[in-house]
């Protein structure tokens, strides 16, 4: 999540807190309680999605390191196998300098098909008699890290999408709550000023801005579309300017 996402979430938290503290001041026939429930449920869902997002990013970072380590390990085994193939003039294994992950795995599995007949060659050239088993284990470890990294990336993408979808729904409720506040506290300038402060977001550089801006899309495989954000009703904006 970017800085704007964080500030928008904090603004929604302040609005919910304002509503909770002043819920008894709204007309009993209004939908204040229901709208506040919607805001609080949205915040709860966003908090849960945000936790998953952060955990997934950490898992991706760790998974990337593990994947690279396993890749280098497999590449080291295959490099020795390719060298053996060259000195034996068999050309059973050729390893390009910039092999892809898939090529390394396929290359390793292809080598294993020939490895059973090469045990004697392994020992004679200083490799372990279980060299083929070690290659097989290296392939398995590498495949697992690729899967783990992909799963973490999927969790990050899903939680990011969930967070922003919930934000859009919560901002829709916020727009309705804005309108309710402007009517319920029409003659209470202090309450309107307090709400305008809760509703504001600080821009970069410390300037205050009433309302919010759409969150920037994360560089993910399928980033969410920008979210339309409700603006503050004119009475509230005027009160904020006067304050």
N, C-alpha and C positions, 0 to 999 in steps of 0.2 A: 504494500500500500504506500502511496506517496504522501507528501506533506499535506496536500489539500484534502485527501481522504481522512487523514487523522484529524485535521481541524474541523472538517464537516461533522465527524463523529462526536467530537468534543462539544460542538455547537448543539447538536441534537441532545446530548446528555444534559447540557445546561437548560435547554428548553423543557425537557422532561422534569428536571428538578424544579423549575419555576412552576410548572403545572401542578406538581405534587404539593408544593407549599401553598399554592393559591387555589386548590381545587374547590374549596368551600365557598370561594368568592364568585364562582361561576353560577349562573342561573341553574336551579335544580333540573329544569326541563331541557337543558342543553346537553350536547353529546360530549362534554368535557372529559368525563371519566372514561368513556369508550375510546376517545381519541388518544388520551394519555396511555391507555392500555396498549393501543396500537403502536405508539411511539416506543414504549418500554419493551414490548415484544420484539420490535424491529431492532432496537439496540442490543437486546440479548442475542438475537440471531446473528447480528453483525459481529458481536464480541466472540461468539463461538467460531464463526467462520474465520475471523481474524486470527484466532489462536491456531486453528488448523493451517492457515496460510503460513504463519511464521514457522510452525513446526515443519511444514513441508519444505520451506526454503532451506531450513537447517539440514533436513534430510537430503535435499538435493546437493547442498554444498559438500556434505560428508560423502554422499554417494558418488559425486564427481571425482573426489580424491581417490576413493576406493576403486572406482572404475579405471582410472588412469594407472593406478598401481598394478591392478590385475592385467591390464592391457600390456604394460611393459614386461610383466612377468611372462605372459604367453609369448610375446614377441621375442623375448630372450631365448625361450625354449625353441621356437621355430627357427630362429637365426642359427642356432647350433645344429638343428636338424638339416637346414639348408646347406650349411657348410659341410656337413657329413655327406650329403647327397653330391656335392660338387667334387669332393676328394675321391668319392667312389665312382664318379663319372656316371651316375644313374639318372641325374636330372629329375628325380622323383618329386623334388620340392624346390620351388623357386619363390622367393619372397621379395616383392617390390618394396622400394624405399618408403612409399607413402600408402601403405595398405590400409584399407578401411576396416572398421570393426568387424563387419560381416565377412570380409575377405579373410581376415586372420582366423576367425572361427571356422570358416569353410576349409581353409588351408590346413588348419590343425586336424580337423576331422578327416580330411583326405590323407594326411600323413599317417594317422592311426590305422588306416586300412592296410598300409604297407609295413607298419611297425613290427608286427608279429614275426615277420621273416628277417628282421634286422637286429634282433637281440644280440647276436654274436658280434655284429658290427659295432653296436653301442659299446660293449665291453672292451673290444679291441682298441677303440679310439678314446677311451677314458671316460665314457659316459656311464651312467648307472644302468644296471640291467633292468631297472624299473623305469627307465626314461619315458617309455610310452605311457605308463600309468601317471607319471608326473605331468606329461603334456595333457592327458585327459582331465586331470584335476585342475590344471590351469585353465582349460577351456570352460569347464563347469563353473569355476569361480568367476571368470570373466562374464559369462552369460548371466549369472545371478546378479552381478553388480549392474549390468545393463538393465535388467528387469526392475531391480530395486530403484534405480535412478528414474526409469520411466514411470513407475508407480508414484514416486514422490512428485514428479512433475505433473502427473495427472491430478493428484490431490491439491497441489498449488493452484492449478488452473480452475478446478471445480470450486474451491473455496473462494477464489478471487471472483468468479462469476456469481456465486451465491451472495457474497458480500455486496456487490454492486447491484444485483437484482433487488436485494432487501433494501439497500439505500434508496433506490428509485421508489419503491413502495412506501418507505418511511417518509420520504420527502413529499409524497403526495398527501400523506396524513398531515405533515407539517403545514402544507399550504392551507388545509382546512382549519387547522388549529390557529394559524395566523389570523384567519378571517374571524374566527370565534373570539380570539383575544381582542382584536380591534373593536368588536361590537360590545363584548362584555365589559371592557374597561374604557369605554369611550370617554367617560367623564373622570377617569382616574389617571391623571398624567404621570403620577409617580409609578404606578404599575406598568403603564405603557413604556416608560423610560427603562424600567427594570427589565422588561421583556425584550426591548430593543437591544439592550446590552447582551442579554443571554443569546439573542438571535444572530448577533454579529460574528464575523470571522475576521481575524487579523490576516492581512495579506503580507507578502514578503516585504521587509523593510519596516514592519511595525505599524503600518497604516491600518485603520479599521475599515472594514467593508461590511455594509448591511446586506445580508443575503449570502449566497454561495455561488461558486463556479463549478462547471462540470469537472469530475475527476479525470485526470489524464489516463489513457489506456495503458496497462502494463504490457511490456514486451513479452507476450505469451503466445502460444500457438494460435489461440483463437480469442483475442482480447475482447472484452465487453464493449458495447457501444457506449459513447458518452451519455451521461445521465442528465436529463433536463431537471433543473433545480427551480423550486418555487421561489418567487421574489417576495420581499416583505411588503405588506399592504401599505398604501400611502400614509395612513395615520401613524403607523409605527415608524416609518422612515422619517416623517416630519418630527416626531417626538425625539428620535435619536439625534437628529440634526440640532434640535433645540437644546438637548442635554449636552 
